[in-house]
Amino acid sequence: MIEITFLGSGGGRFITITQFRSTGGFHIRASRNIYVDPGPGALVRSWRYKLDPRKLDVIFVSHRHVDHCNDTEVMIEAMTGGALKKRGVLIASKSVVYGDETHTPAVSKYHLDVLESIHIPEPGSRIAIGDEEMVITPTQHSDPTTIGFRMKSSLGDISYIPDTAYFDGLTDWHDGSRLLIAAVTRPRDMGIPYHLSTDDIVMMLKRMREKPEALVVSHIGMKMHFANPYKEAKYIETVTGVKTYVAKEGFKVMVERDGIAVRTLRPARFV
């Protein structure tokens, strides 16, 4: 079984600063423990749901925007036993490691030096992670170095599409994945540059030759939040035939050979 636990489902500046929806990213438990896009709250909410960050093996950061990378350094410290053991893997965009013209790096040299390995991959790169393989996928975002992934496993492929505009070719990179996790920031008729809307994800699913077994809508912006993301998910499911879920804090997806199941966890503790 592969287990994916969401420690947040919000995205964008206004959701981030209000925390109307938490912004901690998500955790994958496969043959290795992987944390994806540790935004604000990742560390606290990991403990809240009994996901010990000291047991992480890999941290994946799609890009340098604060709602995706804020807790990266502290999660590295946890993964490396307080920065006392050289271990763990960082897979991140170029902007996260080196910064860009408007951002400093998200990870200090101190934290980079305690990692066992660092990958700054281009789309198409393949990285072995235990029994799985991560294929890096492209985006079109305001941070031009933003990356997603398609994780290949014995239970089928799991795709993650972070912030991006819809573009020709995006469908092909994720066609045939069994589970699709997508940052759908905006509702119908309210699209903005560099982000997916409900209309975009519907178009993408309709164009797929082999649709996913399930879609999880995450990285919900303020407009999507108040438009009711559950209504948007129902619309996506009705017009595409793809089972569609809305991520929230504690939402868990279990990928098994004979199906995909979901449940919502109760917090183990309040921290």
C-alpha positions as CSV (number, residue, x, y, z in Angstrom):
1,M,0.0,0.0,0.0
2,I,1.0,3.6,-0.6
3,E,-0.4,6.1,1.8
4,I,-0.7,9.9,1.1
5,T,-1.6,12.2,3.9
6,F,-2.4,15.8,3.3
7,L,-1.1,18.2,6.0
8,G,-2.8,21.1,4.2
9,S,-4.8,21.9,1.1
10,G,-4.5,25.7,0.8
11,G,-2.4,27.8,-1.5
12,G,-1.8,31.3,-2.6
13,R,-0.9,34.4,-0.5
14,F,-4.2,35.1,1.1
15,I,-5.0,31.5,2.2
16,T,-1.5,31.3,3.5
17,I,-1.6,34.4,5.6
18,T,-5.1,33.7,7.0
19,Q,-4.7,29.9,7.3
20,F,-8.4,29.5,6.3
21,R,-7.0,26.2,4.9
22,S,-3.7,24.9,6.2
23,T,-0.7,24.9,3.9
24,G,1.6,22.1,5.0
25,G,1.8,20.1,1.8
26,F,1.6,16.3,1.9
27,H,3.4,13.2,3.0
28,I,3.8,10.0,0.9
29,R,4.6,6.7,2.6
30,A,5.8,4.2,0.0
31,S,9.0,2.2,0.2
32,R,10.5,5.5,1.5
33,N,8.9,8.4,3.4
34,I,8.6,11.5,1.1
35,Y,7.5,15.0,2.1
36,V,6.1,17.1,-0.8
37,D,6.1,20.9,-0.7
38,P,6.5,21.7,3.1
39,G,4.8,25.0,3.2
40,P,3.9,26.9,6.4
41,G,2.8,24.5,9.1
42,A,4.4,21.3,7.7
43,L,6.4,20.5,10.9
44,V,3.6,21.2,13.3
45,R,1.0,19.3,11.4
46,S,3.3,16.3,10.8
47,W,3.4,15.8,14.6
48,R,-0.3,16.4,14.8
49,Y,-1.0,13.4,12.6
50,K,1.7,11.1,14.0
51,L,4.0,11.5,10.9
52,D,7.4,11.7,12.6
53,P,9.5,14.0,10.4
54,R,12.7,12.4,11.8
55,K,11.7,9.3,9.7
56,L,11.7,11.2,6.4
57,D,13.9,10.0,3.6
58,V,13.2,12.5,0.9
59,I,11.9,16.1,0.7
60,F,10.5,17.3,-2.7
61,V,10.1,21.1,-3.2
62,S,8.4,22.2,-6.4
63,H,9.5,25.8,-6.3
64,R,10.6,28.8,-4.2
65,H,7.2,30.4,-3.3
66,V,6.7,30.5,0.4
67,D,3.5,28.4,0.4
68,H,5.5,25.5,-1.0
69,C,8.9,25.8,0.7
70,N,8.6,27.7,4.0
71,D,9.3,24.8,6.3
72,T,12.0,23.1,4.2
73,E,14.9,23.9,6.4
74,V,13.2,22.8,9.6
75,M,12.1,19.5,7.9
76,I,15.7,19.0,6.8
77,E,16.8,19.4,10.4
78,A,14.2,16.8,11.5
79,M,15.2,14.4,8.7
80,T,18.9,14.7,9.7
81,G,18.4,14.3,13.5
82,G,18.9,17.9,14.3
83,A,21.5,18.4,11.5
84,L,23.8,16.0,13.3
85,K,23.5,13.1,10.8
86,K,24.3,13.3,7.1
87,R,21.3,11.7,5.6
88,G,18.3,12.2,3.4
89,V,17.6,13.5,-0.1
90,L,16.4,16.9,-1.3
91,I,14.8,17.1,-4.7
92,A,14.0,20.7,-5.5
93,S,13.8,23.3,-8.2
94,K,16.8,25.4,-9.1
95,S,15.1,28.4,-7.4
96,V,14.8,26.6,-4.1
97,V,18.5,25.8,-3.9
98,Y,20.1,28.8,-5.6
99,G,17.3,31.5,-5.4
100,D,16.5,33.8,-8.3
101,E,16.4,37.5,-9.2
102,T,13.7,38.1,-6.6
103,H,14.3,35.4,-4.0
104,T,17.2,34.2,-1.8
105,P,17.7,30.4,-1.7
106,A,15.1,28.6,0.5
107,V,17.8,26.4,2.0
108,S,21.0,27.5,3.6
109,K,24.4,26.1,2.9
110,Y,24.3,24.8,6.5
111,H,21.3,22.7,5.7
112,L,22.5,21.6,2.3
113,D,25.7,20.3,3.8
114,V,23.9,17.8,6.1
115,L,22.0,16.1,3.3
116,E,23.2,12.9,1.8
117,S,22.3,14.0,-1.7
118,I,20.7,16.9,-3.5
119,H,19.0,16.8,-6.9
120,I,18.1,19.9,-8.9
121,P,16.5,18.0,-11.9
122,E,15.2,19.1,-15.2
123,P,11.9,17.7,-16.7
124,G,12.4,14.2,-17.9
125,S,15.0,13.4,-15.2
126,R,14.5,10.1,-13.4
127,I,15.4,9.6,-9.7
128,A,15.2,6.3,-8.0
129,I,13.6,6.4,-4.5
130,G,13.7,3.0,-2.9
131,D,11.3,0.7,-4.9
132,E,9.8,3.7,-6.7
133,E,11.1,6.0,-9.5
134,M,10.3,9.7,-9.7
135,V,10.0,11.2,-13.2
136,I,10.3,15.0,-13.1
137,T,7.6,16.8,-15.1
138,P,7.5,20.4,-16.5
139,T,5.2,23.3,-15.6
140,Q,4.6,26.9,-16.8
141,H,4.6,29.0,-13.7
142,S,5.8,32.5,-12.7
143,D,8.8,30.7,-11.1
144,P,10.1,29.2,-14.4
145,T,12.1,26.5,-12.6
146,T,9.0,24.9,-11.0
147,I,8.8,21.1,-11.3
148,G,6.2,18.4,-10.7
149,F,6.6,14.6,-10.8
150,R,5.1,11.3,-11.8
151,M,6.1,8.6,-9.3
152,K,6.2,5.1,-10.8
153,S,5.4,2.3,-8.5
154,S,4.3,-1.4,-8.6
155,L,0.8,-0.1,-7.7
156,G,0.6,2.3,-10.6
157,D,1.8,5.9,-11.2
158,I,1.0,8.8,-8.9
159,S,1.3,12.3,-10.4
160,Y,1.7,15.6,-8.8
161,I,1.0,18.8,-10.7
162,P,2.0,21.9,-8.7
163,D,1.3,25.5,-9.7
164,T,1.2,25.8,-13.4
165,A,-0.8,27.2,-16.3
166,Y,-2.3,24.6,-18.6
167,F,-0.1,24.1,-21.7
168,D,0.1,21.7,-24.6
169,G,1.9,18.6,-23.4
170,L,0.9,18.8,-19.8
171,T,-1.7,16.1,-20.4
172,D,0.8,13.7,-22.0
173,W,3.2,13.9,-19.0
174,H,0.4,12.6,-16.7
175,D,-1.8,10.6,-19.0
176,G,-2.3,7.1,-17.5
177,S,-1.4,7.9,-13.9
178,R,-3.6,6.0,-11.5
179,L,-3.8,8.9,-9.0
180,L,-3.5,12.6,-9.9
181,I,-2.9,15.3,-7.3
182,A,-3.3,18.7,-8.8
183,A,-3.0,22.3,-7.6
184,V,-6.4,23.6,-8.8
185,T,-6.3,27.1,-7.4
186,R,-9.3,28.8,-9.0
187,P,-13.0,27.8,-9.7
188,R,-14.9,27.9,-13.0
189,D,-14.7,31.1,-15.0
190,M,-12.1,32.7,-12.6
191,G,-8.8,31.5,-14.1
192,I,-5.6,33.5,-13.6
193,P,-2.2,33.2,-15.2
194,Y,0.2,30.5,-14.1
195,H,-2.4,28.5,-12.2
196,L,-4.9,25.8,-13.0
197,S,-8.7,26.4,-12.7
198,T,-11.6,24.0,-12.6
199,D,-12.0,24.6,-16.4
200,D,-8.4,23.7,-17.0
201,I,-8.4,20.4,-15.1
202,V,-11.7,19.4,-16.9
203,M,-10.1,20.1,-20.3
204,M,-7.1,18.1,-19.3
205,L,-9.0,15.1,-18.1
206,K,-11.2,15.1,-21.2
207,R,-8.1,15.0,-23.4
208,M,-6.5,12.0,-21.5
209,R,-6.5,8.7,-23.3
210,E,-6.3,6.9,-20.0
211,K,-7.9,8.9,-17.2
212,P,-6.8,8.5,-13.6
213,E,-8.7,6.4,-11.2
214,A,-9.0,9.4,-8.9
215,L,-8.2,13.1,-8.8
216,V,-7.3,15.0,-5.6
217,V,-7.8,18.7,-5.8
218,S,-5.4,20.7,-3.6
219,H,-3.6,24.0,-3.3
220,I,-7.0,25.8,-3.0
221,G,-6.9,29.6,-3.3
222,M,-9.2,32.1,-1.6
223,K,-11.6,32.3,-4.6
224,M,-11.9,28.5,-4.8
225,H,-12.3,28.3,-1.0
226,F,-15.3,30.7,-1.0
227,A,-16.7,29.2,-4.3
228,N,-17.1,25.9,-2.4
229,P,-14.4,23.4,-3.7
230,Y,-16.7,20.5,-3.0
231,K,-19.2,21.8,-5.6
232,E,-16.3,22.3,-8.0
233,A,-15.1,18.7,-7.4
234,K,-18.6,17.4,-8.0
235,Y,-18.7,19.3,-11.3
236,I,-15.3,17.9,-12.4
237,E,-16.5,14.4,-11.5
238,T,-19.8,14.8,-13.3
239,V,-18.4,16.0,-16.6
240,T,-15.3,13.9,-16.7
241,G,-16.3,10.7,-14.9
242,V,-13.2,10.8,-12.8
243,K,-13.7,10.3,-9.0
244,T,-12.7,13.7,-7.5
245,Y,-11.8,14.5,-3.9
246,V,-10.9,17.7,-2.2
247,A,-7.9,17.6,0.0
248,K,-8.0,19.0,3.6
249,E,-5.9,18.7,6.6
250,G,-5.8,15.0,7.7
251,F,-7.2,13.7,4.4
252,K,-5.5,10.3,3.7
253,V,-5.5,8.4,0.4
254,M,-4.6,4.7,0.3
255,V,-3.5,3.3,-3.0
256,E,-3.8,-0.5,-3.0
257,R,-3.7,-3.0,-5.8
258,D,-7.4,-3.5,-6.0
259,G,-8.5,0.1,-5.5
260,I,-8.1,3.6,-4.0
261,A,-9.6,4.3,-0.6
262,V,-9.8,7.5,1.4
263,R,-10.4,8.6,5.0
264,T,-10.1,11.6,7.2
265,L,-7.8,11.3,10.2
266,R,-8.5,12.8,13.5
267,P,-5.5,14.8,14.9
268,A,-3.6,12.8,17.4
269,R,-2.6,15.9,19.3
270,F,-2.9,19.7,19.1
271,V,0.4,21.4,18.8
